[in-house]
Amino acid sequence: MSASQTNSSRTGFLASFKAHPASVGESYFGHMLFAARFAARLFLIAAAALIHAIVPAWFETTASDQIKAMAEEMAARKAR
């Protein structure tokens, strides 16, 4: 691979990191922060669901309520 091909590949690769966040009106780091928070919430929801699987009386609607709330947030973000 020539030096110009390497630079072109690198530029395209780096540009791909900014393309999606820009398509939803966010900076790279703003999008990264939102996605990281979203992932953390999903981990907590998964923990509640696992506990509920073991002790059904605990966290009876936590997972479904939180997933619905997150879906509403995503829909609102998409609408803007």
C-alpha angles and dihedrals in degrees: 000000000000124000092252091052090049092051091046092050092047092048092050091047093050092045089056089063090061100036099076097042089049090050089060094043098257138116119245093255094042089053092045091053092048092048092047091051090047090052092048090053090050090053090052091048090050090051091051090049091050092050089048089053089057098038108024093191091063123078091000096171102009098105096044093043092050094045090051090050092049091048089053090050091051091049091050091049091049092050094057 
